[in-house]
Amino acid sequence: MTDADEQQFLLDIDLAMSNMNRSMLMTSTDDIDRDFVNVMVPHHQGAIDMARPEIKWGRNDELRQLARRMVSQQEEEISSLRHALPAATSLMPSTGTEIASHAPN
């Protein structure tokens, strides 16, 4: 792996984590089950987004295979969450206003 590859891997991981964290911020819907799904779907998507750079840039075949299994398992978890509470899947992702409302004063 070249230095450029390592830098791209780190950028991909950082972007995946930032997107996950931003997507998990939300305003309560006053429905615990819906709020749970709205937090967990981006959490599992974040795991997928973090596994993909390992698949692309990783050199260890065992870890790359593990990352592929993680993608498959996390996709199944997302599907299960959405099917358990279909109404929650129609909600819009967090907005900048919601994110700002969670910022410390």
Backbone bond lengths (Angstrom), bond angles and torsions (degrees), N, CA, C in turn:
res aa  C-N    CA-C-N  psi(-1)  N-CA   C-N-CA  omega(-1)  CA-C   N-CA-C  phi
1 M - - - 1.455 - - 1.529 107.72 -
2 T 1.294 115.02 132.78 1.453 119.32 178.62 1.518 109.57 -84.12
3 D 1.315 115.59 167.86 1.467 119.91 175.21 1.522 110.94 -59.08
4 A 1.332 116.69 -36.58 1.471 120.51 179.12 1.531 110.48 -65.35
5 D 1.336 116.57 -39.69 1.469 120.21 177.47 1.524 110.42 -63.93
6 E 1.307 116.66 -43.64 1.467 120.88 179.54 1.523 110.43 -62.43
7 Q 1.326 117.38 -41.90 1.460 121.10 178.52 1.521 110.93 -63.91
8 Q 1.339 117.07 -41.09 1.462 120.21 178.62 1.522 110.56 -65.52
9 F 1.334 117.11 -41.40 1.464 120.98 176.68 1.523 110.12 -57.82
10 L 1.322 116.98 -48.28 1.461 120.88 -178.79 1.529 111.65 -63.49
11 L 1.317 117.05 -39.13 1.464 120.71 176.98 1.529 110.66 -64.35
12 D 1.333 116.69 -43.10 1.463 120.55 179.57 1.521 111.04 -62.17
13 I 1.330 117.76 -43.42 1.461 122.30 179.59 1.528 110.09 -65.20
14 D 1.321 116.47 -45.23 1.460 120.65 -179.44 1.529 110.82 -61.46
15 L 1.316 116.69 -43.50 1.458 121.00 178.37 1.532 110.83 -62.87
16 A 1.328 116.98 -43.52 1.467 120.57 179.43 1.527 110.93 -61.29
17 M 1.322 116.88 -43.71 1.464 120.13 -179.58 1.524 111.11 -67.72
18 S 1.315 116.96 -41.78 1.467 120.29 179.08 1.523 111.05 -63.11
19 N 1.331 116.59 -44.57 1.468 120.40 178.95 1.523 110.82 -62.62
20 M 1.331 117.20 -41.99 1.455 120.99 179.53 1.530 110.37 -62.20
21 N 1.311 116.05 -49.81 1.461 119.53 -177.83 1.527 111.67 -61.61
22 R 1.321 116.85 -42.01 1.466 120.72 178.91 1.524 110.18 -65.39
23 S 1.324 117.57 -41.16 1.459 121.40 -178.67 1.522 112.94 -68.96
24 M 1.316 116.79 -24.87 1.461 119.76 -178.96 1.528 112.58 -80.60
25 L 1.319 117.54 -16.04 1.458 120.37 176.59 1.517 108.85 -73.47
26 M 1.305 115.85 132.45 1.460 118.75 -178.63 1.508 110.01 -155.96
27 T 1.296 114.43 163.82 1.449 122.09 171.42 1.519 106.94 -94.62
28 S 1.305 116.81 135.82 1.459 121.03 -179.31 1.519 111.01 -56.90
29 T 1.316 115.45 141.87 1.462 121.16 175.41 1.528 110.92 -96.84
30 D 1.326 116.36 1.00 1.466 122.83 -173.52 1.524 111.47 64.35
31 D 1.322 116.11 23.44 1.468 122.82 175.55 1.528 106.13 -133.02
32 I 1.313 116.77 104.21 1.466 121.62 -174.58 1.519 111.22 -56.02
33 D 1.321 117.79 -43.61 1.458 120.33 -177.82 1.525 111.58 -64.53
34 R 1.312 116.26 -43.74 1.468 120.38 178.45 1.530 110.10 -64.53
35 D 1.326 117.39 -43.43 1.462 120.75 178.69 1.530 111.03 -61.29
36 F 1.333 116.43 -39.27 1.470 120.69 178.09 1.523 110.48 -60.45
37 V 1.326 116.94 -48.21 1.464 120.53 179.11 1.525 110.32 -63.05
38 N 1.327 117.33 -41.44 1.462 121.35 -177.91 1.524 113.00 -65.86
39 V 1.314 117.60 -22.47 1.461 121.29 176.52 1.525 110.87 -91.91
40 M 1.320 116.31 -39.96 1.458 119.84 -174.35 1.525 113.94 -74.12
41 V 1.322 118.34 -33.89 1.466 119.16 179.04 1.530 110.61 -60.06
42 P 1.340 120.13 -50.30 1.468 117.93 178.08 1.525 112.61 -66.70
43 H 1.328 117.69 -27.86 1.470 120.75 176.88 1.534 109.43 -62.76
44 H 1.331 116.58 -48.10 1.468 120.40 178.99 1.533 111.16 -68.56
45 Q 1.333 117.35 -36.36 1.462 119.90 176.88 1.530 109.87 -64.35
46 G 1.324 116.46 -36.50 1.461 119.97 176.69 1.520 111.68 -61.02
47 A 1.332 116.65 -39.75 1.464 119.88 177.42 1.535 110.44 -62.74
48 I 1.326 116.20 -40.53 1.466 120.04 177.03 1.527 109.78 -62.09
49 D 1.329 115.69 -47.77 1.466 120.47 -177.13 1.525 112.41 -65.70
50 M 1.336 117.29 -26.75 1.465 120.31 176.97 1.526 111.68 -83.47
51 A 1.328 117.51 -26.33 1.468 120.40 178.41 1.525 111.22 -74.27
52 R 1.306 116.84 -32.79 1.468 119.95 -175.85 1.532 114.00 -60.93
53 P 1.335 119.74 -40.36 1.473 117.95 176.07 1.533 112.66 -63.58
54 E 1.327 117.58 -32.93 1.466 119.63 175.75 1.527 109.93 -64.76
55 I 1.332 115.70 -42.87 1.468 119.63 178.27 1.526 110.11 -60.79
56 K 1.309 116.44 -41.85 1.470 120.93 -176.48 1.524 112.82 -77.05
57 W 1.324 117.51 -45.17 1.457 121.08 -169.61 1.527 113.87 -106.40
58 G 1.324 118.20 -18.64 1.459 121.00 -174.94 1.521 113.08 -64.87
59 R 1.318 116.11 153.89 1.460 121.74 179.92 1.524 112.46 -109.26
60 N 1.306 117.48 -17.58 1.456 121.74 -177.69 1.533 108.55 -87.44
61 D 1.336 116.15 113.01 1.463 120.28 -176.08 1.527 112.39 -60.21
62 E 1.321 117.32 -37.10 1.462 120.48 179.53 1.528 111.02 -64.38
63 L 1.321 117.28 -42.91 1.464 120.96 178.15 1.527 111.68 -68.37
64 R 1.318 116.18 -37.67 1.466 118.99 178.35 1.527 110.67 -65.05
65 Q 1.326 117.36 -39.22 1.461 120.87 177.12 1.529 110.57 -66.56
66 L 1.339 116.33 -41.33 1.459 120.65 176.39 1.524 110.27 -59.91
67 A 1.317 117.28 -42.43 1.467 121.53 178.67 1.527 110.61 -62.55
68 R 1.332 117.60 -39.10 1.471 120.31 177.08 1.537 110.61 -63.20
69 R 1.322 116.67 -42.23 1.471 119.82 177.37 1.526 110.68 -64.46
70 M 1.325 116.51 -38.43 1.470 120.42 178.41 1.523 110.31 -60.50
71 V 1.313 117.44 -43.31 1.470 120.76 179.17 1.525 109.39 -58.71
72 S 1.311 116.57 -48.24 1.456 120.84 -179.27 1.527 111.90 -62.01
73 Q 1.319 116.72 -45.01 1.466 121.12 -179.21 1.535 111.52 -65.67
74 Q 1.322 116.24 -41.39 1.462 119.63 -178.70 1.530 110.81 -68.71
75 E 1.331 117.14 -36.33 1.467 120.08 176.09 1.527 109.98 -62.48
76 E 1.329 116.97 -39.23 1.468 120.59 176.99 1.524 110.85 -64.82
77 E 1.328 117.55 -41.01 1.466 121.27 178.38 1.529 110.99 -61.98
78 I 1.322 116.76 -43.93 1.465 120.66 178.47 1.517 109.97 -61.04
79 S 1.307 116.99 -45.05 1.459 120.84 178.80 1.524 110.95 -60.56
80 S 1.323 117.24 -43.89 1.465 121.08 178.91 1.520 111.42 -61.85
81 L 1.320 116.55 -44.06 1.466 119.99 178.79 1.521 111.18 -60.71
82 R 1.303 116.68 -45.88 1.461 120.43 -177.78 1.523 111.54 -66.66
83 H 1.316 117.41 -36.82 1.467 119.87 179.00 1.517 112.24 -73.86
84 A 1.320 117.51 -27.60 1.461 120.75 179.54 1.519 111.75 -71.71
85 L 1.317 116.15 -27.63 1.454 120.57 -178.80 1.531 108.75 -143.82
86 P 1.322 117.99 73.94 1.470 120.85 -174.38 1.524 114.44 -55.18
87 A 1.313 118.62 -34.34 1.464 120.19 -178.12 1.520 111.82 -62.58
88 A 1.321 117.79 -28.49 1.462 121.04 -178.06 1.519 111.95 -70.42
89 T 1.313 118.07 -25.85 1.464 119.71 -176.94 1.515 112.77 -72.37
90 S 1.335 117.60 -15.69 1.452 119.30 -178.39 1.526 112.41 -87.41
91 L 1.323 117.49 -4.32 1.461 119.75 -179.42 1.510 110.66 -72.44
92 M 1.290 115.27 149.21 1.453 121.05 178.63 1.516 109.38 -77.66
93 P 1.347 117.73 149.87 1.459 119.64 175.46 1.526 110.76 -63.99
94 S 1.308 115.33 165.57 1.460 120.77 -179.52 1.517 110.80 -55.86
95 T 1.321 115.72 147.45 1.458 121.35 178.53 1.523 108.72 -109.31
96 G 1.292 115.97 168.81 1.460 120.03 177.20 1.513 112.05 -58.08
97 T 1.340 117.05 -34.99 1.461 120.94 179.25 1.517 110.22 -64.02
98 E 1.340 116.69 -43.76 1.458 119.93 178.46 1.523 110.60 -64.04
99 I 1.316 116.56 -40.80 1.454 120.49 179.29 1.518 109.41 -62.24
100 A 1.317 116.97 -45.25 1.459 120.90 -179.81 1.522 111.22 -61.76
101 S 1.336 116.66 -32.98 1.466 118.82 -178.72 1.524 112.11 -69.99
102 H 1.337 117.65 -15.58 1.456 121.70 178.60 1.533 112.61 -96.53
103 A 1.294 115.95 -5.51 1.463 119.46 -177.54 1.526 110.18 -69.87
104 P 1.340 116.20 142.08 1.468 118.23 177.75 1.518 110.78 -63.91
105 N 1.313 115.98 147.41 1.477 120.67 179.92 1.503 111.89 -78.49
